[in-house]
Amino acid sequence: GAMGVTQGIDYAETRFDVGYGGPIGKDNTFYVSGFQHYGEGQKTTDFDGVRGGQARLNFTHNFENGYVRVYIKALNDRVSSGMPVPMKITGTDANPTFESLPGFDVLKGTTATPYRQIGVGTTTGTDRIVNDQTVGLHTISTAVGFEVNLNLPGDWTLNNKFRTAANSGDFNVPGTWCAMDAQTYANDLATTNAALAANEGKGLTNVGALRYSTGPNAGQLVDSANVNGNGLVEVVHQFNSQLKNFNNTFNDAKLTKLFKFDDAGKLNVTAGFFSGVQNVDLIYDWNAYLQEVRGKDANLLDVYDSNGNPITYRGLISYGVGVGDGNWGSQPAELNTTYNVVAPYGALSYKVKGLTIGSHNIVGRSE
């Protein structure tokens, strides 16, 4: 058996790995293993961005002309993502210089923040969706399978591998869309709002005010020129994708034989049949938020019009992320389909005096 503990040196993550196996009687063996980890992770999320683990078990029975192996795996794991973050670029196209912005370490900073933990959206219908925006990349998978390997008469070998898995999870990660001067962005949003208000007979100016929406200064005015020491705000796109059903089942059966021709070389022949079913059932709604350019514990910000009314709510700019991007991803979407694949295949490989010549053919169909 084996056991290991891994501790991050300059980041907060602890991981435990264990494994143990051995014989059971004369013809049987087993191995069980797993891992568990937790902590903030390599990005300064200020919450447990890494948490979860996996367990695996396999059992093998050997007999005179082959073996049978069965296994099971259970995975439930969450890790923070490495999505785009703001940074400073100077120099020229031929000789650019990249560096961190004040208050945002590009290597460790993140747009994830404990002040934005819950997101709300809708399906393509009218159903309400509530997302935990701290889960990051969340994978849930339970898989079982088996492998049979038989030595047949005439020196043929039959190998069959089967696997079926129930898969689901989440892709809830934030990424920077743009960063800009704080007051400039507030005015831009106020200008758009004023134009809409004018159609309703309301007279508003094109000057917006920024207030903290979260954190110890919630409700207070933001010093736009000096916010977080850099005078910048950023628009963050929160990608909220629910992977509802990614179940799949695969089977690969093949026959192989090695023909030996003394000094004339060796010919390896393979013929097989692959089949599989893959489900894809997902829904996503991607929102846009306004926050400080700050690598840890970034506060959400709200823009107010010239009459003191909020234009945004708890940092939320819009449901959907159609902010200067041609409405890419601006509407919720759902996808529910199934892919069926069948693929008979064959391969020849001839080796003589260190030279190998090979060919293969796959005839596949997907629907």
Salt bridges, closest charged atoms under 4 A:
ASP10 OD2 - LYS108 NZ 3.74
GLU13 OE2 - HIS37 ND1 3.07
ASP17 OD1 - ARG15 NE 2.83
ASP77 OD1 - HIS37 NE2 2.63
GLU147 OE1 - ARG69 NH1 3.38
ASP170 OD2 - HIS138 ND1 3.21
GLU200 OE1 - LYS202 NZ 3.51
GLU292 OE1 - ARG294 NH1 3.36
GLU367 OE1 - ARG365 NH1 2.86
